[in-house]
Amino acid sequence: MSERTLTPGPLAALADDIRDHGYAIIQTRIERAPARHRAARCADLDGCDQPATLVTVAVAEVIDEGNGTVGFSFARRGGYILRVPVCDEHRTEASHDLYCALTTRTRPDGIRAFDVPGQHLDWS
């Protein structure tokens, strides 16, 4: 398993991961997600009773909406946004688990987990 690299950098790097790997992984604080996309507890596969503090989602496309506004198209399965709510301790595993669920492959070296600090995302 490759190490997680938190990347608060430009969206060009996020778009590069989508081009190179099919998806980009974003992690953001749970309170930035709408209530229907939150979970009370960490969803770590080994079981965890800690409160979820982060939500991990896969971005399939970056959309330039003009006027400096950028949107994301989130990866979905069955019409639902794929997400993994986790505690801080399990944040690394969440990005690997989500990538594996999307692609049935181990997350390759070089794909990063991006942070979207201070932004409340439109999850429609």
WORA-V914283 format. One record per pair of residues at least 12 apart in sequence whose ideal C-beta (glycine too) atoms are under 10 Angstrom apart, sorted by sequence separation. I is the first residue (numbers start at 0). J is the second residue. D is the distance in whole Angstrom. If there is no record, write none. Layout:
I/J/D ; I/J/D
//
This chain:
13/25/8 ; 38/50/9 ; 39/51/7 ; 41/53/9 ; 42/54/10 ; 58/70/10 ; 59/71/8 ; 60/72/4 ; 83/95/10 ; 85/97/10 ; 94/106/7 ; 98/110/7 ; 10/23/9 ; 38/51/5 ; 42/55/9 ; 58/71/5 ; 59/72/5 ; 60/73/9 ; 83/96/6 ; 37/51/7 ; 57/71/10 ; 58/72/7 ; 59/73/7 ; 60/74/9 ; 83/97/5 ; 98/112/10 ; 56/71/8 ; 58/73/6 ; 59/74/5 ; 82/97/8 ; 95/110/9 ; 97/112/9 ; 38/54/8 ; 57/73/7 ; 58/74/7 ; 59/75/8 ; 81/97/7 ; 94/110/8 ; 6/23/9 ; 37/54/7 ; 56/73/5 ; 57/74/4 ; 83/100/8 ; 94/111/9 ; 95/112/9 ; 6/24/10 ; 36/54/6 ; 56/74/7 ; 57/75/9 ; 94/112/4 ; 6/25/10 ; 32/51/10 ; 57/76/10 ; 81/100/7 ; 93/112/8 ; 94/113/10 ; 36/56/8 ; 81/101/7 ; 3/24/9 ; 5/26/8 ; 29/50/8 ; 32/53/9 ; 91/112/8 ; 29/51/5 ; 30/52/9 ; 31/53/10 ; 32/54/5 ; 59/81/10 ; 90/112/8 ; 3/26/9 ; 29/52/6 ; 31/54/8 ; 57/80/9 ; 74/97/8 ; 28/52/7 ; 29/53/6 ; 30/54/9 ; 32/56/8 ; 56/80/6 ; 57/81/6 ; 74/98/10 ; 76/100/8 ; 28/53/6 ; 29/54/5 ; 56/81/7 ; 57/82/9 ; 76/101/8 ; 27/53/7 ; 28/54/8 ; 54/80/10 ; 55/81/9 ; 56/82/5 ; 57/83/9 ; 74/100/9 ; 26/53/5 ; 27/54/6 ; 55/82/7 ; 56/83/8 ; 74/101/6 ; 26/54/7 ; 27/55/8 ; 54/82/5 ; 55/83/4 ; 56/84/10 ; 74/102/10 ; 25/54/9 ; 26/55/5 ; 27/56/8 ; 54/83/7 ; 55/84/8 ; 25/55/7 ; 26/56/8 ; 53/83/9 ; 54/84/5 ; 55/85/6 ; 24/55/6 ; 25/56/5 ; 53/84/7 ; 54/85/8 ; 24/56/8 ; 25/57/8 ; 51/83/9 ; 52/84/8 ; 53/85/5 ; 23/56/10 ; 24/57/6 ; 25/58/6 ; 51/84/4 ; 52/85/7 ; 53/86/7 ; 22/56/10 ; 23/57/7 ; 24/58/8 ; 50/84/9 ; 51/85/6 ; 52/86/5 ; 53/87/7 ; 55/89/10 ; 22/57/4 ; 23/58/5 ; 51/86/6 ; 52/87/5 ; 55/90/7 ; 21/57/9 ; 22/58/7 ; 23/59/8 ; 49/85/9 ; 50/86/7 ; 51/87/10 ; 52/88/9 ; 53/89/9 ; 55/91/10 ; 22/59/6 ; 23/60/9 ; 36/73/10 ; 49/86/4 ; 50/87/10 ; 52/89/10 ; 53/90/5 ; 55/92/9 ; 56/93/10 ; 57/94/9 ; 21/59/8 ; 22/60/10 ; 23/61/8 ; 47/85/8 ; 48/86/9 ; 49/87/8 ; 51/89/9 ; 52/90/8 ; 55/93/4 ; 56/94/10 ; 44/83/9 ; 47/86/6 ; 49/88/7 ; 54/93/9 ; 55/94/6 ; 17/57/9 ; 42/82/9 ; 43/83/9 ; 49/89/8 ; 53/93/7 ; 55/95/10 ; 57/97/6 ; 82/122/9 ; 17/58/7 ; 42/83/6 ; 43/84/10 ; 47/88/8 ; 53/94/10 ; 55/96/8 ; 56/97/8 ; 57/98/7 ; 16/58/8 ; 17/59/7 ; 41/83/9 ; 42/84/5 ; 43/85/6 ; 47/89/6 ; 51/93/10 ; 55/97/5 ; 59/101/9 ; 80/122/6 ; 17/60/7 ; 36/79/9 ; 41/84/7 ; 42/85/6 ; 43/86/7 ; 55/98/9 ; 57/100/9 ; 80/123/9 ; 14/58/9 ; 17/61/7 ; 35/79/10 ; 36/80/7 ; 38/82/9 ; 40/84/8 ; 41/85/5 ; 42/86/9 ; 45/89/8 ; 57/101/6 ; 71/115/9 ; 13/58/7 ; 35/80/10 ; 37/82/9 ; 38/83/9 ; 39/84/8 ; 40/85/9 ; 41/86/4 ; 43/88/8 ; 44/89/9 ; 47/92/10 ; 57/102/9 ; 14/60/9 ; 25/71/7 ; 36/82/6 ; 38/84/4 ; 40/86/8 ; 41/87/9 ; 43/89/4 ; 14/61/5 ; 33/80/10 ; 37/84/6 ; 38/85/9 ; 41/88/8 ; 42/89/8 ; 43/90/10 ; 45/92/8 ; 73/120/9 ; 10/58/10 ; 13/61/6 ; 23/71/9 ; 25/73/9 ; 32/80/9 ; 36/84/8 ; 41/89/6 ; 44/92/7 ; 73/121/10 ; 14/63/10 ; 41/90/10 ; 43/92/6 ; 44/93/10 ; 69/118/10 ; 71/120/7 ; 73/122/7 ; 11/61/9 ; 24/74/10 ; 32/82/8 ; 43/93/8 ; 70/120/9 ; 71/121/8 ; 73/123/10 ; 10/61/6 ; 22/73/10 ; 23/74/10 ; 41/92/10 ; 42/93/8 ; 70/121/7 ; 71/122/9 ; 22/74/6 ; 32/84/8 ; 41/93/9 ; 44/96/6 ; 10/63/9 ; 21/74/9 ; 43/96/8 ; 70/123/10 ; 17/71/10 ; 42/96/9 ; 14/69/10 ; 17/72/10 ; 29/84/6 ; 58/113/8 ; 13/69/9 ; 29/85/9 ; 25/82/10 ; 26/83/9 ; 29/86/10 ; 55/112/7 ; 58/115/10 ; 13/71/9 ; 10/69/6 ; 22/81/10 ; 24/83/10 ; 26/85/8 ; 53/112/10 ; 56/115/10 ; 10/71/9 ; 53/114/9 ; 58/120/10 ; 26/90/6 ; 56/120/8 ; 26/91/10 ; 54/120/10 ; 56/122/8 ; 26/93/7 ; 26/94/7 ; 54/122/10 ; 24/93/9 ; 25/94/9 ; 24/94/5 ; 24/95/9 ; 26/97/10 ; 25/97/10 ; 24/97/6 ; 24/98/6 ; 22/97/8 ; 23/98/10 ; 22/98/7 ; 21/98/9 ; 24/101/9 ; 20/98/8 ; 22/101/6 ; 21/101/8 ; 22/102/7 ; 20/101/10 ; 21/102/6 ; 20/102/8 ; 24/106/8 ; 21/104/9 ; 20/104/9 ; 22/106/10 ; 31/115/7 ; 36/120/9 ; 5/90/9 ; 31/116/9 ; 5/91/10 ; 20/106/8 ; 24/110/7 ; 25/111/10 ; 26/112/5 ; 27/113/9 ; 28/114/9 ; 31/117/8 ; 33/119/9 ; 36/122/6 ; 3/90/7 ; 20/107/6 ; 23/110/8 ; 24/111/7 ; 25/112/7 ; 26/113/7 ; 27/114/7 ; 28/115/9 ; 31/118/7 ; 32/119/8 ; 33/120/9 ; 35/122/8 ; 3/91/4 ; 19/107/9 ; 22/110/8 ; 23/111/8 ; 24/112/5 ; 25/113/5 ; 26/114/6 ; 27/115/5 ; 28/116/8 ; 31/119/5 ; 32/120/7 ; 33/121/9 ; 2/91/8 ; 3/92/9 ; 5/94/10 ; 20/109/8 ; 21/110/9 ; 23/112/9 ; 24/113/7 ; 25/114/7 ; 26/115/8 ; 27/116/8 ; 28/117/9 ; 30/119/9 ; 31/120/6 ; 33/122/5 ; 1/91/10 ; 3/93/9 ; 4/94/10 ; 19/109/7 ; 20/110/5 ; 23/113/6 ; 25/115/6 ; 27/117/9 ; 28/118/10 ; 32/122/6 ; 33/123/9 ; 0/91/8 ; 3/94/6 ; 16/107/10 ; 19/110/8 ; 20/111/10 ; 27/118/7 ; 28/119/10 ; 31/122/9 ; 0/92/8 ; 3/95/8 ; 27/119/9 ; 1/94/10 ; 16/109/8 ; 17/110/10 ; 25/118/10 ; 27/120/7 ; 0/94/10 ; 1/95/8 ; 15/109/10 ; 16/110/5 ; 0/95/6 ; 15/110/10 ; 16/111/6 ; 25/120/8 ; 15/111/9 ; 16/112/10 ; 16/113/8 ; 13/111/8 ; 0/99/10 ; 12/111/7 ; 13/113/5 ; 12/113/8 ; 13/115/9 ; 3/106/9 ; 8/111/9 ; 10/113/9 ; 1/105/8 ; 4/108/10 ; 9/113/10 ; 0/105/7 ; 1/106/6 ; 4/109/9 ; 6/111/4 ; 8/113/8 ; 10/115/10 ; 0/106/7 ; 1/107/7 ; 2/108/9 ; 4/110/9 ; 5/111/7 ; 6/112/7 ; 7/113/7 ; 8/114/9 ; 1/108/4 ; 3/110/10 ; 4/111/4 ; 5/112/6 ; 6/113/5 ; 7/114/5 ; 0/108/10 ; 1/109/7 ; 3/111/8 ; 4/112/7 ; 5/113/8 ; 6/114/7 ; 7/115/8 ; 1/110/8 ; 2/111/10 ; 3/112/5 ; 4/113/9 ; 5/114/6 ; 7/116/6 ; 1/111/10
//
